[in-house]
Amino acid sequence: MEHTYQYAWIIPFLPLPIPILLGVGLLLFPTATKNLRRMWSFANVLLLSIVMTFSVNLAIHQINSGSVYQYVWSWTINNDFSLEVGYLIDPLTSIMSILITTVGILVLIYSDNYMSHDQGYLRFFAYMSFFNTSMLGLVTSSNLIQIYIFWELVGMCSYLLIGFWFTRPSAANACQKAFVTNRVGDFGLLLGILGLYWITGSFEFRDLFEICKNLIYNNGKNLLFVSLCALFLFAGAVAKSAQFPLHVWLPDAMEGPTPISALIHAATMVAAGIFLVARLFPLLIDIPYIMNLISLIGIITIFLGATLALAQKDIKRGLAYSTMSQLGYMMLALGMGSYRAALFHLITHAYSKALLFLGSGSIIHSMETIVGYSPEKSQNMVLMGGLTKHVPITKNTFLLGTLSLCGIPPLACFWSKDEILNDSWLYSPSFAIIACFTAGLTAFYMFRIYLVTFEGYLNVHCKNYSGKKSSLLYSISLWGKEGSKTIKKKIRLLTLLKTNNNEKDSFFSFFSKKVYRLDRNVRKMIRPFITINQFANKNTFFYPQESDNTMLFPLCALALFTLFVGAVGIPFNHERLDFDILSKWLNPTTNLLHKNLNNYGDWYEFVINAIFSVSISFFGIFLASLLYSPVYSSLQNLDLINSFDKKGPKRIFWDKIINKVYNWSYNRGYIDAFYEISLTKVIRGLAELTHFFDGRLIDGITNGIGVTSFFIGESIKYVGGGRISSYLFLYLFSVSIFLLISYFLTF
């Protein structure tokens, strides 16, 4: 097996040829590369599948043998300075690599159809491949300097993917916001890395942990500096994992394509901050002040993310705030010292949230089949409702993800979230109360999203539906047939679309040899299923309908993960809850930390705690059903509910509370507005003041001297008479006056 470890370096580099070849092909042979674009998606999935197989093989070996493998070689040697590069394969690496590859493969298959209409199809897959390479390089890095290099590459890929539709002002602003916010944390990360190198002389993790431990315990005066370096390192994790107060970029990052939201902002990139804290856990655990700060930031993020998700209308933005809250649970667990619980929740949340984001993409895709629906409208939950009978598979898979995130057994997130809640009671009762209350809020806002989107009645306030079903959009998907319509009927419908063979922005359909115009730079479909009657009646609209099979397959696969992935952390010992697959997997890390991270009670205590946490979740679901169920909507329309105590003081007081909570949530807690006033406007004002000072004062003095010299020279040339004797007299007179003044000033 050691022979297999020696070739583990291919894990980050195997997907790298795709973006390189795509870039070269688009630069040198653009037409041929675009015509063969289906081949690139297949190659992308194939290479990532090989990486996944390799990662699973390494993980199985680690579970059986409990080994850790590290290989390094010198990159730069100069006197006493030696920079080494290499790779580290341990349980944390294998967990992250399996998450990245499994979710990445499903997202790529999903994207083949979701992005098939888009002009930037090849650019999208190039970005995705480079992101997978960067993320795999990050998790296999053996030292801090390598982590920083790949950390910045991941941030660059995030910037490119968030701003993929860069012609939209909202997307351009979102990627800039993400870039600037993450630069704050990345600067702190760089300072922390340099500070630790200054006191330890090494970037390697094992050396850092041993030297810092000796400095902390043997020389107390270095504790402050080590704590400061650890704080700077944590700042990088705060920005990347959208923790308070650097969380503001994550909701706006939903401007990117939905597969990006599923891969980067639910399962992998935002988990990079959690990975960094977990990687540095042996260092941080010896600094109690930093551990307390990590848990404090985590509990604030948990509560803030849940409250901000309560009133969001954009389905992806609501899921983004949910991601922020769940990342807070992981950070809280790490701050409490519950290393196992944090990684367990990282695994379960990744698959559940990827399922929810891809499900939201399927909803958006189906809503965009309605003629006249813009991208902004297709994401607005207010304009949805009653989608159950139109998108049943999407509905069922989305429901599984919702129940999992709510913490309903036996789904995945129940096991990990329940473990974090149990540990929080032992760590701090106040933190536990907030965490349990937030678990109820999670159930409430997640079921609000589900009920508003799928249940209820068709939204008659919007001209969404007419009772006529539309045909599915054609696809160039590699993975199979789409929908229930026959290919012949699709080709007949496609012939209704006007073609133009001379357009550079066109592409060949998989089902027809005709060339169709692609919409430029925006996610807005050219719909070939418009009939002649529709041209006569522009107010005719269609029902949404289910996505294609290539988009439904990843949903079903992720639903299976959501159902069964919790088994890796379920305790199987009937006497004590101290043995499970995940604990055995993490044995090398547990030995490294010299701490028993699996100290639980018996089954009776586990069941009691589970009943408590599940009851809270069911109460949140009950409130959401009470407020957003079809029955409540009918009663509200009949004005039966509002008739009770309509003008009473209790009702007025209750309405004020609801309005304040709604305004707080809808306006993002006023945090973005605060940053706009306190940072953006202040910095812009200082910049304008500096510009005025530089332009009017500094440049004014310089330009004034030049202009004055010019006018003096122009004036003097008219005074001169051309006699040298006169010039000598003036020169000697001036020098004499200067010498006299200097003489008197010396006394």
SVG drawing of the C-alpha trace seen along z (x, -y; Angstrom):
<svg xmlns="http://www.w3.org/2000/svg" viewBox="-64 -98 94 102">
<polyline fill="none" stroke="black" stroke-width="0.4" points="0.0,0.0 2.9,-2.3 3.5,-2.0 0.0,-3.5 0.8,-6.4 3.9,-7.3 1.6,-8.2 -0.9,-10.2 0.6,-13.4 -1.6,-12.7 -4.7,-13.6 -4.5,-17.4 -2.9,-17.3 -5.0,-14.8 -7.8,-17.3 -5.3,-20.0 -4.8,-19.1 -8.5,-20.0 -8.3,-23.8 -4.8,-23.9 -6.0,-22.1 -9.2,-24.0 -7.4,-27.3 -4.9,-26.4 -7.7,-25.0 -9.9,-28.1 -6.9,-30.3 -5.6,-28.4 -8.5,-26.3 -11.7,-27.9 -14.1,-26.4 -12.9,-22.8 -12.8,-23.1 -16.4,-24.4 -17.6,-21.7 -16.0,-19.0 -17.2,-20.5 -19.1,-17.4 -15.8,-15.6 -14.4,-18.0 -17.2,-17.4 -16.7,-13.7 -13.0,-13.9 -13.5,-16.2 -15.9,-13.7 -13.6,-10.8 -10.5,-12.3 -12.3,-13.4 -13.8,-9.8 -10.2,-8.4 -9.3,-10.8 -12.3,-9.7 -11.5,-6.1 -7.9,-6.7 -9.2,-8.8 -11.6,-6.1 -8.9,-3.5 -6.6,-5.5 -9.5,-6.1 -10.2,-2.4 -6.6,-1.7 -6.5,-4.3 -9.6,-2.9 -8.0,0.6 -4.4,-0.4 -4.7,-3.9 -1.6,-5.1 -0.5,-8.6 1.8,-9.2 3.8,-12.3 6.3,-12.9 8.3,-16.0 11.2,-17.2 13.3,-20.3 12.2,-23.1 14.5,-26.0 17.7,-25.8 19.6,-29.0 22.0,-29.0 19.8,-28.3 16.5,-28.7 15.0,-25.5 11.5,-25.5 10.0,-22.0 6.9,-20.9 5.1,-17.7 1.8,-16.1 0.2,-14.7 -2.3,-11.9 -4.2,-11.5 -7.8,-11.1 -8.6,-14.8 -7.1,-14.8 -9.0,-11.6 -12.3,-13.0 -12.0,-16.2 -10.8,-14.6 -13.7,-12.2 -16.2,-15.1 -14.6,-17.2 -14.6,-14.5 -18.0,-12.9 -19.9,-16.2 -17.7,-17.5 -18.6,-14.6 -22.3,-14.9 -22.2,-18.7 -20.3,-18.3 -22.9,-15.8 -25.6,-18.2 -23.8,-21.2 -23.6,-19.5 -27.3,-20.0 -27.8,-23.1 -25.2,-25.1 -25.8,-23.5 -27.5,-26.6 -24.8,-29.0 -22.2,-30.6 -19.6,-30.1 -20.0,-26.4 -16.4,-25.6 -15.2,-28.4 -17.4,-27.1 -15.9,-23.7 -12.4,-25.1 -13.0,-27.1 -14.6,-24.1 -11.6,-21.9 -9.1,-24.4 -11.1,-24.9 -11.1,-21.1 -7.3,-21.1 -6.9,-24.0 -9.1,-22.5 -7.5,-19.1 -4.1,-20.8 -5.2,-22.7 -6.3,-19.6 -3.2,-17.5 -0.7,-20.3 2.0,-19.3 2.9,-22.8 1.5,-26.3 3.1,-27.9 1.5,-25.3 -1.8,-25.9 -1.5,-29.6 -0.7,-29.1 -3.7,-26.9 -5.8,-29.0 -5.3,-32.0 -6.0,-29.8 -9.2,-28.7 -10.1,-32.3 -9.3,-33.2 -11.5,-30.4 -14.3,-31.6 -14.0,-35.1 -14.2,-33.8 -17.1,-31.5 -19.2,-34.0 -18.7,-36.6 -19.2,-34.0 -22.1,-36.1 -20.0,-39.2 -22.2,-41.3 -24.7,-41.4 -23.9,-44.3 -25.1,-42.3 -22.7,-39.4 -19.8,-41.8 -20.4,-43.5 -20.8,-40.1 -17.5,-38.7 -15.8,-42.0 -17.4,-41.9 -16.3,-38.3 -12.8,-39.1 -12.3,-42.1 -13.9,-40.5 -11.7,-37.4 -8.6,-39.6 -9.1,-40.8 -8.9,-37.3 -6.2,-36.2 -4.0,-39.1 -4.4,-37.9 -3.6,-34.3 -0.3,-35.5 0.6,-37.4 0.0,-34.4 2.1,-32.1 5.0,-34.6 4.8,-35.0 4.8,-31.3 7.8,-30.9 9.6,-33.7 9.4,-31.9 9.7,-28.3 11.8,-28.5 9.5,-26.0 6.4,-25.8 5.8,-22.0 2.8,-21.1 4.5,-18.6 7.4,-21.0 5.1,-23.9 3.0,-21.9 5.9,-20.6 7.9,-23.9 4.8,-26.0 3.8,-23.5 7.3,-23.8 7.2,-27.6 3.8,-27.7 4.5,-25.4 8.2,-26.2 8.3,-29.9 5.1,-31.7 6.2,-35.0 5.8,-33.6 2.2,-32.7 0.9,-36.2 2.8,-36.2 1.8,-32.6 -1.8,-33.5 -1.6,-36.5 -0.3,-34.4 -3.1,-31.8 -5.6,-34.7 -4.3,-35.8 -4.6,-32.3 -8.1,-32.0 -9.0,-35.3 -8.4,-33.5 -10.8,-30.8 -13.4,-33.3 -13.4,-34.9 -13.3,-31.7 -16.1,-30.0 -18.3,-33.1 -18.2,-33.5 -19.2,-36.7 -18.2,-39.5 -16.8,-38.5 -19.9,-36.6 -21.3,-39.4 -19.9,-38.0 -21.7,-34.6 -25.3,-35.6 -24.3,-37.8 -22.1,-34.9 -25.4,-33.3 -25.2,-35.4 -23.1,-32.7 -24.6,-29.6 -26.5,-27.3 -24.0,-24.4 -21.3,-26.8 -23.4,-27.4 -23.7,-23.7 -20.0,-22.9 -18.2,-25.9 -20.6,-27.6 -22.1,-24.5 -19.7,-21.6 -16.1,-22.5 -14.8,-26.1 -16.6,-27.4 -15.5,-24.2 -11.8,-25.3 -12.0,-27.5 -13.2,-24.6 -10.5,-22.4 -7.8,-25.0 -8.9,-25.1 -9.1,-21.3 -5.6,-21.1 -4.2,-23.5 -6.3,-21.9 -3.2,-20.5 -1.8,-24.0 -5.0,-25.8 -6.1,-23.4 -3.2,-24.5 -4.3,-28.1 -7.5,-28.4 -8.2,-32.0 -8.3,-31.2 -10.5,-28.2 -12.9,-30.3 -12.9,-32.9 -13.5,-30.2 -16.5,-28.9 -17.8,-32.4 -17.6,-33.3 -19.3,-30.0 -22.3,-30.5 -22.7,-34.1 -22.6,-32.9 -25.1,-30.1 -27.7,-32.5 -27.1,-35.3 -27.3,-33.0 -30.5,-31.4 -32.2,-34.8 -31.2,-36.2 -32.6,-33.3 -36.1,-33.7 -37.5,-36.3 -35.4,-35.8 -37.4,-35.7 -34.6,-34.4 -34.4,-30.6 -30.6,-30.5 -30.0,-33.3 -32.1,-31.6 -30.0,-28.5 -26.8,-30.6 -27.7,-31.9 -28.5,-28.3 -25.0,-27.3 -23.5,-30.1 -25.4,-28.9 -24.4,-25.3 -20.7,-26.3 -21.2,-28.1 -22.1,-24.7 -18.9,-23.2 -16.8,-26.2 -18.5,-25.9 -17.7,-22.2 -14.0,-22.9 -13.9,-25.7 -15.4,-23.3 -12.7,-20.7 -15.2,-18.3 -13.0,-17.5 -14.9,-14.4 -18.3,-16.1 -17.1,-19.0 -15.9,-16.7 -18.9,-14.5 -21.2,-17.6 -18.9,-18.7 -19.6,-15.4 -23.3,-15.2 -24.0,-18.9 -21.9,-18.8 -24.2,-16.2 -27.4,-17.6 -26.7,-21.1 -25.4,-20.1 -28.7,-18.3 -30.7,-21.4 -28.7,-23.7 -29.0,-21.4 -32.7,-21.0 -33.1,-24.8 -31.3,-24.8 -33.8,-22.3 -36.6,-24.6 -35.1,-27.6 -34.5,-25.6 -38.2,-24.6 -39.4,-28.1 -37.4,-29.5 -39.4,-27.3 -42.2,-29.8 -42.1,-32.3 -41.2,-35.8 -39.6,-34.7 -36.3,-36.5 -33.5,-35.0 -34.5,-37.2 -38.1,-36.1 -37.2,-32.4 -35.4,-32.5 -38.1,-34.4 -40.1,-32.0 -43.0,-34.5 -43.7,-33.7 -43.7,-30.0 -46.1,-27.6 -47.9,-24.5 -44.9,-22.9 -45.4,-19.5 -47.4,-17.9 -45.2,-19.5 -41.7,-18.6 -42.3,-15.5 -38.8,-14.1 -37.2,-17.5 -39.8,-17.9 -39.1,-14.6 -35.3,-15.0 -35.6,-18.6 -37.8,-17.4 -35.2,-14.8 -32.5,-17.5 -34.8,-19.7 -35.6,-17.1 -31.9,-16.2 -31.0,-19.8 -33.8,-20.1 -32.2,-17.2 -34.9,-14.6 -33.8,-11.0 -32.6,-8.8 -31.3,-11.3 -27.6,-12.4 -27.5,-15.7 -29.5,-14.4 -26.6,-12.4 -23.9,-15.1 -26.0,-18.0 -27.3,-16.1 -23.7,-15.3 -22.7,-19.0 -25.8,-19.9 -24.9,-17.3 -21.3,-18.5 -22.5,-22.1 -24.3,-21.3 -21.1,-20.0 -19.1,-23.1 -21.5,-26.0 -25.2,-25.8 -25.7,-29.3 -24.2,-28.3 -26.3,-25.1 -29.5,-27.1 -28.7,-29.3 -27.6,-26.3 -30.9,-24.4 -33.0,-27.5 -31.3,-27.9 -32.0,-24.3 -35.7,-25.1 -35.1,-28.2 -33.4,-26.0 -36.4,-23.7 -38.7,-26.7 -37.0,-28.5 -36.1,-25.4 -39.7,-24.2 -40.8,-27.7 -38.7,-27.4 -40.1,-24.0 -43.8,-25.0 -43.6,-28.3 -42.0,-26.6 -43.8,-23.3 -47.0,-23.3 -50.0,-25.5 -51.8,-26.7 -50.6,-28.1 -49.7,-31.8 -52.6,-33.5 -51.2,-36.9 -48.5,-36.3 -49.2,-35.4 -47.2,-32.2 -49.5,-29.4 -52.1,-29.0 -52.9,-25.3 -50.8,-24.4 -47.7,-22.4 -44.6,-23.3 -42.1,-21.0 -38.7,-20.5 -35.9,-22.6 -33.5,-20.7 -30.2,-19.6 -26.7,-18.7 -26.3,-16.6 -23.9,-13.7 -25.4,-11.6 -28.7,-10.5 -32.2,-11.3 -34.2,-14.0 -37.8,-14.1 -40.7,-12.2 -41.0,-13.7 -39.7,-11.8 -36.8,-13.0 -38.9,-13.4 -41.3,-15.7 -38.4,-17.8 -36.9,-18.1 -40.3,-19.2 -40.5,-21.8 -37.0,-22.9 -37.7,-23.6 -40.0,-26.4 -36.9,-28.4 -35.3,-30.7 -31.7,-29.6 -28.7,-31.5 -25.6,-29.5 -23.4,-32.5 -23.6,-33.4 -20.4,-32.9 -22.5,-32.4 -24.3,-29.4 -23.9,-25.7 -25.1,-22.3 -27.8,-20.6 -27.3,-17.0 -30.7,-16.1 -30.5,-18.1 -28.0,-19.4 -29.5,-22.8 -27.6,-25.7 -29.3,-27.7 -28.4,-31.1 -27.1,-31.1 -28.2,-33.9 -25.2,-36.0 -23.7,-36.0 -26.9,-35.7 -28.9,-32.8 -32.0,-33.2 -33.1,-30.5 -34.0,-30.7 -37.2,-28.6 -37.8,-26.5 -41.2,-25.2 -43.1,-28.4 -46.1,-27.7 -47.9,-29.8 -50.7,-30.5 -48.3,-32.0 -47.2,-34.7 -50.8,-35.7 -51.4,-35.7 -48.3,-37.0 -50.0,-36.5 -50.0,-32.7 -47.8,-31.0 -46.9,-27.5 -46.7,-25.3 -43.2,-24.5 -42.1,-20.9 -39.5,-18.5 -35.9,-18.8 -34.1,-16.4 -32.7,-13.1 -29.1,-14.3 -30.1,-16.9 -32.3,-14.5 -29.6,-11.8 -27.3,-13.9 -30.3,-14.8 -31.2,-11.1 -27.6,-10.2 -27.2,-13.0 -30.5,-11.9 -29.0,-8.4 -26.0,-10.0 -28.3,-12.1 -30.1,-8.9 -27.1,-6.8 -23.9,-8.8 -24.8,-9.4 -24.0,-5.7 -20.3,-6.5 -20.8,-8.1 -23.6,-6.1 -22.3,-4.2 -22.8,-0.5 -21.6,0.6 -24.6,1.3 -22.8,0.7 -21.1,-2.6 -21.2,-5.0 -17.4,-4.9 -17.0,-3.0 -18.0,-3.8 -16.5,-4.0 -15.7,-7.7 -13.9,-7.3 -11.8,-4.4 -11.1,-6.5 -9.9,-9.4 -7.7,-7.3 -4.4,-8.7 -5.6,-12.3 -7.0,-11.3 -3.7,-9.9 -2.0,-13.0 -4.2,-15.2 -3.8,-13.0 -7.4,-13.5 -10.4,-11.2 -12.8,-12.9 -15.4,-10.2 -16.5,-10.3 -20.2,-9.9 -22.7,-8.4 -24.8,-5.3 -27.7,-4.7 -30.3,-5.9 -28.6,-9.3 -28.3,-9.4 -32.0,-8.7 -33.0,-11.3 -30.9,-14.0 -32.1,-13.0 -35.8,-13.2 -35.1,-16.7 -33.4,-18.0 -35.9,-16.3 -38.8,-17.8 -37.3,-21.3 -37.1,-20.6 -40.6,-19.3 -41.8,-22.4 -40.1,-24.6 -41.7,-22.5 -45.1,-22.9 -44.8,-26.7 -43.7,-26.8 -46.7,-24.6 -49.0,-26.7 -47.9,-29.9 -47.2,-28.7 -49.4,-25.7 -52.2,-25.8 -54.8,-25.6 -53.5,-28.7 -53.4,-30.5 -57.1,-29.6 -58.1,-30.9 -56.1,-34.0 -57.8,-34.6 -61.2,-34.2 -60.1,-36.6 -61.0,-34.2 -57.7,-34.4 -57.3,-38.1 -60.8,-38.5 -59.7,-37.2 -58.5,-40.0 -57.8,-42.1 -57.4,-45.4 -56.4,-44.1 -53.2,-45.2 -51.8,-41.7 -52.3,-41.5 -50.7,-44.9 -47.7,-44.0 -47.3,-40.6 -47.4,-42.4 -44.7,-44.8 -42.4,-42.0 -43.0,-40.1 -42.4,-43.3 -39.1,-43.9 -37.9,-40.4 -38.9,-40.5 -37.2,-43.8 -34.1,-42.5 -33.9,-39.4 -34.9,-40.9 -32.4,-43.7 -29.6,-41.3 -29.4,-42.4 -28.4,-45.9 -24.8,-44.7 -24.3,-45.4 -25.7,-48.9 -23.4,-49.4 -20.4,-48.3 -21.6,-50.6 -21.7,-53.6 -18.8,-52.9 -16.3,-51.4 -17.3,-52.1 -18.4,-55.7 -15.7,-56.6 -13.0,-55.1 -14.4,-56.8 -14.6,-60.1 -10.9,-59.7 -10.0,-58.9 -11.7,-62.0 -10.1,-64.1 -6.7,-62.7 -7.3,-63.3 -8.3,-66.9 -5.2,-67.4 -2.9,-65.8 -4.5,-67.6 -5.1,-71.0 -2.3,-71.4 0.6,-69.2 0.2,-69.5 -0.9,-73.1 2.3,-74.1 4.4,-72.3 2.4,-73.7 2.3,-77.1 6.1,-77.3 6.4,-76.3 3.8,-78.9 5.4,-81.6 8.8,-80.9 7.4,-81.1 5.8,-84.5 8.9,-85.8 11.1,-84.7 8.7,-86.3 8.7,-89.5 12.5,-89.6 13.2,-89.2 11.6,-92.5 13.6,-94.2 17.0,-93.1 18.9,-95.7 21.5,-93.4 24.5,-95.0 26.8,-92.7 28.0,-95.4 24.4,-95.9 24.0,-92.1 27.3,-91.9 26.3,-94.9 22.9,-93.3 24.6,-89.9 27.2,-91.5 24.6,-93.6 22.4,-90.6 25.3,-88.5 26.3,-91.3 22.9,-91.6 22.7,-87.9 26.1,-87.9 25.1,-90.8 21.9,-89.0 23.8,-85.8 26.4,-87.7 23.8,-89.4 21.8,-86.2 24.9,-84.4 25.0,-86.8"/>
</svg>
